Amino acid sequence: MQDRTQAELPTREGFMPFRDWQTWYRVTGDPGNGKLPLVIAHGGPGCTHDYVDSFREIAALDGRAVIHYDQLGNGNSTHLPEKGPEFWTVDLFLDELDHLLDHLGIRNRYAYLGQSWGGMLGGEHAVRRPAGLKAIIFANSLASMPTWVAEANRLRAELPAEVQQTLLRHEAAGTLTDPDYLAASRVFYLRHVCRLDPWPPEVTRTFELMDLDNTVYRAMNGPTEFHVIGTMKDWTIEDRLHLVNVPALVISGKYDEATPLVTKPLVENIPGARWVLFEHSAHMPHVEEKALCLRTVSDFLTGVEAAGV
C-alpha cells in the first residue's frame, strides 16, 4: 500500500483532438514513473467515465498512472446527436483509442481495462496484437452479443410478472421513455447492474448524463440493457479471442448481467486467462465491492510487472 493519498497524486485532464472533434481525458498519477499505466474504458456503448471513476484509486494503491476518458459522443467529449447509427462503429472507437495512446505517449507500454462495452472494445483492440499492450482486464464484459441477449432475456423472465407485463406493453407500444417503463427497467437494473440502493453518486451521474444524450447507446445497443436492437446486436469476437497474446484477467459479479455463460468464452478462448467472481456484486464490483475489486486488479497488474513485462 502506497503512503500517498489520492489527493496527493498528480492529476491532469485535457482534450485530445480527434478528427474534427475532441476527446476528454484525465490522467491520475505519473505515466513516466516506470509503472505500467492503466487505461480505463467505460461501457455502454454510450456511458461516461463517471461510474468507473473508482478505478483511479488504483493509482494510490500501487503508484501506477490511471487514465480515464469519455468516448466520443459521451460525457465531456464532443457530442454528435445528429449522427446516425452508421457513424457509430467499432472502428471509430478503436481509432479514438489509438489516438489517445499516441497523444499520451504510452503506445509502447500500457495496460487496458474495459468495463462491459469497454471490454468488447478492448477485445477488438487486443486481437490486433498491438505491440504496446502488456495486459488486459475484461470487467463484466462479453464475447457474444447474441449470448448476452439470451441471458438478459433469461434474467428478465425471472422478474415479477407485473414488471414483465409493463416492459412488454411499452415495448409493443414504442413508449420506451414512459415513467412506468423506466421504473420497471430499474427493477432489472437493481438486480443485475448495481445492487447498491441508493446508487453511488457517480453511477447516478452516468445514467443522468445518458438521459440527456443517449445517441450512442440507442444506436449501438438499444433502449435498455435487455432490449438490444442496435447495430451491435449480432456482434461476436468468440472466434478471434485465441489471438489475444497478453495476460488477461476476467472479472464479473455473482448477480451480473454478464452471467457465467456470457463470460465463459473469454475465459476459455483467451490463452491463460484468469477469472475472478465477486460474490456480492452484479455488474459493478468496482463500486459494489470496491476495495476487493481494486486490489484484485492492482495485484494482477503487479504480477504482470513482476514477470518482467
Secondary structure, DSSP 8 states (H G I E B T S, - for coil): --S--GGGS-EEEEEEEETTEEEEEEEES-TTSSS--EEEE--TTT--GGGGGGGGGHHHHH---EEEE--TTSTTS---TT--TTT--HHHHHHHHHHHHHHHT-TTSEEEEEETHHHHHHHHHHTT--TTEEEEEEES--SBHHHHHHHHHHHHTTS-HHHHHHHHHHHHHT-TTSHHHHHHHHHHHHHHT---SS--HHHHHHHHHHHH--HHHHHHT-SBTTB--STTTT-B-GGGGGG--S-EEEEEETT-SS-HHHHHHHHHHSTT-EEEEETT-SS-HHHHTHHHHHHHHHHHHHHHHHTT-
